[in-house]
Amino acid sequence: MNRLTTGDYVVFICYFIIVAGYGLWVYFRKKTAEVSTTEYFLAEGKLTWWAIGASLIASNISAEQFIGMSGSGFQMGLAIASYEWMSALTLIVVAVFFIPVYLKNKIFTMPQFLSQRYNDTVGLIMAVFWLLLYVVVNLTSILFLGALAINSISGLDLTTCMYFLAVFAIVITLGGMKVIGYTDVIQVGILVLGGLATTYLALDLVANHFGSSGVLQGFKLMTEHADSHFEMILHRDNPHYFDLPGLSVILGGLWIANLNYWGCNQYITQRALGADLKTARRGILFAAFLKLLMPLIVVLPGIAAYVLYQQGNFQQEMLADGSLNPDRAYPVLLNLLPPGLKGLSFAALTAAVVASLAGKANSIATIFTLDIYKRLSGRQVSERKMVHVGKWTVVVSMLVAVVIAPFLGIDKKGGFQYIQEYTGFVSPGIFAMFILGFFWKGTTSNAALFATIGGFALSVWLKFSPNWVSWSFLEPIGFAKLNASGQFEIPFLDRMSIVFVLCVIGMWGISLWDRHRGIQAKGLEVDRRMFGVDRGFAAGALLVCGILVALYMMFW
């Protein structure tokens, strides 16, 4: 248990050599050549549609999905898959309405968009904010959670795992976005193969436990012995309603979370910003199809582990500090894989973590170099100098993450839902700032600042409001429910919806007041013809929508 065999190490080392070797080859090949900032940070339009799509998924899937979402599958079932399946629909919206605006206005970074649309103050504030968020929270948590997951599977020292992941990610990132994009194709291939191998084992274990065999039989037995785990829309009497409040997963706050993540996030949109519109859209559509596949890899194993646990299996392995820890479900299953196959799944988990680290580090370097260093240097900076600064930023940010990760008290317990909820404190305001900036020319910079600061303040107040404030009046419309303490609480997805609406109303009022005072808003170049799509994209988008409708009808 918790050990890799020689065969596992052989498989893993082969993966490491292929990915790291390609990264080093491109890095040293480019080291003697003159590399521009657009080539280093955006791959200068050289990524193909399949590389863009694979890179989007590789950057998105990390330890919190493999470990945290499997744990959520163990706890609440298939309903957690809404984060993945609704993302597929969100990606189509981003491809149709967001990407054309970015490309038409030659946007390379999200702070640059805010500077062009509002003013340099808004852009610089958000650049610093995103930089701190990406380094102190995102990069650090990916590194620590990834190392913790690998430690639980391999038995390697936690600190050693962190050092290894950091160095591996730096090797890939120093080659720039082109290296990240094409190594991500390899990473996603390994991620899918290794993930499906774990799913196959999990379903077969369920079938074997009940005296049968085969994955289809295993799936059928899972639906029979854990029928409550195959409901996509949770009812209000479900103990996990606060995490996934009914129809809000398809009509409410989950849209805000997903659109902010996929459409207003440097870490994600950077993959498509260097491509032409047709290629970018095809890549995003490919990512949408891959998103449909993800619950098979990260959710079903968790449900299988729940069924086996209920039947008396893994009783000790699922405990942490004497209590049940759902986030141990995926590592427990991985440790049951046969030699070689366990190495493949171990490589898949490592690939997910390294790809996320590399993508995040590249985004950190892009924002710091183009939106902070270049702007504050006060002089003309050469392309070569900026690329050099970007590479050093990658190294320094990774070192910072390695140093501070052990002191942050990051814990995997409930990891996925925890990350989703606390990201939701800033998502509504940022998304309101972007969406009104896109589609209403009258939105002013003062309104944008209100959304940024006010949105966060409103989220904090709604979450931690004093005891004398009661949200009981929201209970009849499903926006509040009694919690374990006997107080009415607003589920965080519903809280995001409320804060978003309040931010939009506040921005509208402030913008009108600014106009009354003679303050003019800056606009962007937006043409309705930009949003037209070709037949191939339209057919693919309709197919994604059709599959989603079928899935939700099947598991309603």
N, C-alpha and C positions, 0 to 999 in steps of 0.2 A: 504493500500500500504506500502511496505517496513517493514512489520511486520509479525512475525511468530505466528500462533495460538497455542493453547495448544496441539492439535493433532500433529502439526509439531514438537514441542519440544519433545513430547513422542517418535516419530519416530527417531529423531536425537539423543536423549539420549540413546535409545536402541543401535544404531550404535556405539556411543561413548563407552558404557560399554563393548560391545563385543570386539571391537578392542583394547581399552586401557587395558581391563581386561586380554586379551591374552598376550599383551606385558608385563604387570607386572608379570603375572604368570611365564613366561619364564625367566624374569629377576631375580626374587627371587629364582627360582629353580636353575638357573645357578650361583647365587651369592655364594653359598657354595661349588660349584664344581670347579674343576680346568679347566679353559677354555683356549684353545690355541688361538693364533692369527689367524690361518687359520680357526678355527671354528667361532670365533667372527666376523672377517672381511669378510670371504668368505663362511661361513656355512659349511665348510669342506666337500663339496660334498653331503650334505644332502638335498639340494633342489631338488624337482622333476621337470620334464620338464614343467608341467603346472604352478608350482610356479615360475620358472624362467621366463616364458613367461608373466605371469601376473605382475610380479615385474618390468619387462622391461617397460611395458605399464604404470603401475601406477607411476613409476619414471619419465616417459616422459610427461604424461598428467598433466598439472597444470592449474593455473588461466590464463596464457597467451593463452592456447588453448581454454578453455571454454569461456573466455571473449574476448581475442584478435582475435582468429581465427573466432569466430562467428561474430565479428565486421568486419573482412575482408570479410566474406561471405556476410554481408550486403552491403559492398562497391563494391567488385569486383566479387562476386559470387563463383561458384563451382571451379573455377580455383585454388583457394587457397588450395583445397583438394590435389593438387599435392604433397604438403609437407608430407601428410599422406600416400597417395597411393604409391608414389615413395619410401617412407621409407620401405614399405613392400618388394619391390624388393631389396633395399639396405640391409635389414636384411638377405636376402638369400645369398647375396654376402659375407657379414660378416661371416655368419655361415660356408660357404664353404672355404673361403680363409684366414680369419683373425684368427678366434678362434683356428683352428688347430696349427697355429704358436705359439700363446700364450700358449696353453696347452702343446705343445711339449717341449717348453723351460721353463716350470714351472714359467710363468709370473703371479705375483699377482697384480702388479700395473703398470700403464703406465710409470712412471719415472723409474721403475726397468727395463722395456723393453729398454728404451733409454740408461740406464747405461750399460746393457749387450751388446746392439748393437753398441753403440758409445763409450761413456766413462762416468765416474762418474760426470764430470763437466756438460755435457749436461743433464744428469738425474737430478742433483740437481737444476740446473737453471729452468728446466721445473717443478720440484716438487714445488719450491717456486712460480713460475708463476701460476700454476694451483691452488695452495692453496689460493693465493690472489684473483684470478678470482672467485673461488668457494665461498669464504666467502664474499668478498666485493660486487661482482656483482650478482652471481647466487642465493646464499642463501638469500641475502638481498632482491633481487627483487621478488623471489618466496614468501617470507614472506609478503612483503608489498603489492604486487598485490593481493595475496590471501586474506589478511585482508581487502583490499579495496573492493574486490568482495563480500565478506561475509557481510561487512558493508552495501553495497548497497542493499543487499537482506533482511537482518535481521533488519537493523536499529541499531545494536549494535555499541558501541563506537569503533572507529578504533584502538585505543591503546589496548583496551580490547581484540579485535579480534587477534591482533598480539601476545599478551601474551598467549592467549589460544592456538593458533596454535603452538607457540614455545614449550610450555609445553607438548602438545599432541605429537608432533614430538619427543621430548626428551624421553618420556615414551616408545615409540616404538623403538627408535634407541639404547637405552641402552641395549636392549636384544640382539643386534648384527644382523648380516645379516639373520640368520634363522628366527628371529622374523619379520624382515622387509619383507622377502620373503613371508612368510605365511600370515601375515596380509595384504600384498598387494593383495593376492587372494581375501580376503574379500573386500578390497578397490575397486578393479576392478569390482567385482560383483555389488557393490552398484553404482559405477560410471556408468556402462553400464545401469543398471535398471533405475536409476535416469535420466541419459542423454536421454535414449529412451522415457521416460515419457514426458520430455520437448519437444522432437521432435514430439511426437504424438500430444501433445496439439497444437504446432505451426502449423502443417499441418491441423489439424482439424479446427483451427481458420480461416485459409485461406479459407477452404471449406465453413464454416459457413458464412463468410463474403459475399460470392458470392451465397448464398442461397442453398448450398449443404451440404454434410457431408461426413466424412470418410477421412482417411489419403491418400489413393490412389487418390481420387478426388482432395484433397488438393494439392498433388504433381503435378497432371496434370495441375491444374489452375496456379500453380507457374511457370511451364514451359511456359505457354501461356502468362502470364502477366509480366514475367521477363525473356524472352528468352535469352537476352544478358548475364544473370547471369548463364547460363548453357553452357558456352563455356570453355573448358579445356585449349585451346591454345589461348592466347590473341594476337590480331593483333596489328600492330605498331600504329594504330590510336586510340587504346584503352587508356584512360587516366591512366590506372593502368599498362601500359606496363613496366614502370621502376621497378615495384615490381615483375612482372612475365613476363620476356621478351621472349615471343613466345616459340620456340622450346628449349630454354635453360633449361626449366623446366624438359625436358625429355632427353636432349642430352648434357647439359652443366653444369653450375655452381651448380645446385641443387644436382648433384651427389657428388660434392666435399663437400658441406655442410652436406649432409646425411652420406656419408662414414666417414667423420671426426667425426660426432656426434655419430654414432652408432658403429664405429669400433675403434676409437682412444680416447675414452672418458672414464676415470675411473668410472665416475658416472653411465655409462651404462654397460660397459663390465664386471664390477665387479660381476654382477649377474651370469654370466656364467663361470667365471674363477675358481670357486671352484668345478665345476662338471666335469664328464668325457665327452669326445667328443660327444658321441651319445646323452646323456641327454642334453648337452648344445645346440646342433643343433636342437633337437626337441623343446626345449623351445623357441629358437629364431624363429623357423618356426611358432610356436603357436602365438608368438607376431606379426609376419607378417600377419596372418589371422585377429588378433584383429585390426591391423592397417587399414585393409580394411573397418572395421566397423566404425572407428572414425569419418569420415566426416558426417555420419548420425547423430552423436551426437553433433558435434561442428560446422558444416558448414550449414547444412540444416535449423536449427533454425534461423540463421542469414539471410538467403535468405527469409525465411517466414516473418521475421520481416520487411525486406525491402519491400516486396509486400504489407503487411498491412500498412506500413508507407506511401507508395505511394497512398494508398486508403484513407488516411486521419486519420489513427489510430496512437496513441502514439506520437502525435505531440509535446507535452510538455515533455513527459517522455524521449524522445530521445535527448533532448537539454542539453548541459553542458556549462555554462557560456555564454548562449545566442546563441550558435551555435550547429549544429548537431554533435553528437559524436556517431559514429557507435558502439563503444565498450559498449554502454549501451543496445544494442539489447538483449543480453542474460539475464541480470538481469531483464529487462522489462518483458520478457516472463515468467521467473520464478515466478515473483510476481503475475501472472495470474493463476497459478496452484491452484487447490482446496486444502483445509487443508489436511494434511497427505501426499499427493503427493508432495506438496511443501517442506515438511520436508525431504522427500526422495531425492529430487533433491538438496536440500540444503546440505544434507549429502554427496551426490555424489561430489559436488563441494569441500566440505571440505576434503573428502577422497582424491581427486586429489591433493590438496595442501599439505596435511599432508604427503602423500606418497612421493611426490617430496622432501619435506623438510627432511624427514627421510633418503631417499636415498642419498641426497646431503651431509647431515651431516655425514653419515657413510663413504662416499668417502673421505671427508675432514679428518676424523679421520684416515682412512687407509693410506692416503698419508703422513700425518704429522708423524704418528707413525712409519711406516715402511721405509719411504724414507728420513725423516729429523731427527726425534728424535733418531732412532736406529743408523743411520749413523754418526751423530754428537756427540753421547754420548761418543764414543771412548772406550767403554767397553762392556763386555758381559751383555746383558739385559735379564732378565727372561721373559718368556711368560706372566706370571701373571702381571708383571710390565707394559708390553706393552699394554695389554688389559686395565689395569687401566688408562694408559695415553690416550688410545683411547677414553675411556668413558668421561674423563675430557675434551678432545678436543671437543667432541660433545657438551657438556654443554657450554664451553667457546665460541665456534663458534656461537652457537645460541644466546647467550647473546650479542655478538658483533653485530650480525645481527639486533637484537631488538633495540640496542642503535643507530646504524647509519642509519637504514632504513628511519626514518622520515626526515633526513637531506640531503638525496641524491637527492631529487627532482624527484623521480621516478614518472612517469605519465603513466596512462593506455592508453592515447589517441594514437591510432595506435600501441598499445603495441606489438602485435605479429610480425608485419613487422619490427618494430624498433629493436626488439631483434635479429631477423634474420640478418638484415643488419649489425649491429655492431659486431655480432659474426663473421661475414664474414671477418673482418679485420685480424683475426688470423688463421682462418680455412685453407686457401690454403697452408701456409707455414708449419703448423703442419702436415697436411695430406701428403704433399710432403715428409717430413722427415720420416713419417711412411711407406709410400708405397715404397719408394726407399730402406728404411731399410729392408723391407720384402724381396724384389725381386731382389735387386742388391747388391751383396756382396762387390762391390767396393766402395760403398758410405762411405765417411769418416766423422769423427766428425766435422771437419771444415765446411764441406758441410751442415751438420745438423744445425750448429749454424747460417750459412747464411740463411737457410730456415726460421728459427725461427725469427731472427731479420730483415732480408731483406724482408721476406714476409709481415711482418707487415708494414714496411716502404713503400714498394711499394703500398700496399693497401691504406695507408693514402695519399700518393702522388696522386694516380689516383682519389681518392675521392675529395681531396681538392686542386687540381692543380691550379696554378695561371691563371688569365683570358687570358694571352697571349698564353697559351697552348690550342690548339684546337684539339678535337678528331673527327673532321669532316671526316677525312680519313677512320674512322671505320664505318661511317654511311652506305655506300653501302653494307657492309656485315652484317648489323644489330646489330653491337656491340656499337652503339652510336645513340642518338636521341636528338633532341632539347628539352630542358626543359622549364619550365615556364619563366625562365629568358632570354630565347633566346640564350642559350649556349648549345653546344653539351656535353652531359653527358653520362657516361657509366653506364647502369643498374648494380646494385650490384652483381647479379648472373653472369653476363658477366665479371664483374671486377674480381670476384673470379676465373673464368676460365683463364683469362689473367695472373693473379698473379701466379696461380698454374703452368702454362706452363713456366713462367719466372723462378720460383723457381727450377723446374726440370732441366731446361737448366743450371742455375747457379750451382746447386749441381753437375751436370754431369761435368761441366768444372772444378770446384774446386776439385772434387774427382780425376780427371785425373791429375791435377797439383800436388796434394798431392802424387799421385802414382809416378809421375816423380821425386819428391823430396825424395822418399823412405819411405813415411808415409803409413803404412799398415792399412787397415780397419778391424774391428772386424766383424765376421759373426755370423749368427744364424743357428741353426740346422733346415734346411728346406728340406723336401723330397716330391717330387711330389705325392707320394702315400698318403700323409696326406690329400690331397684335394679330395680324392674319397668319395662318399656318398652312403648310402644304398638305396634300392629301395623305402622304405617308405618315406624317406626325399625327394628323387627325384620326386616322385608322388605328394607330397604336394607342392613342389616348382613349379612344372609345373602347378598345379591348381591355385596357386597364380598368376603366370604369365598370364595364360589364362583369369582369371577374370580381371586383369589389362588391358590387350589388349581390352577386351570387353567394359570396362568402358570408355577407351579413344576413342574407335571407336564410342561409343554411344553419347558422348558429345564433339566430336571433333569441 
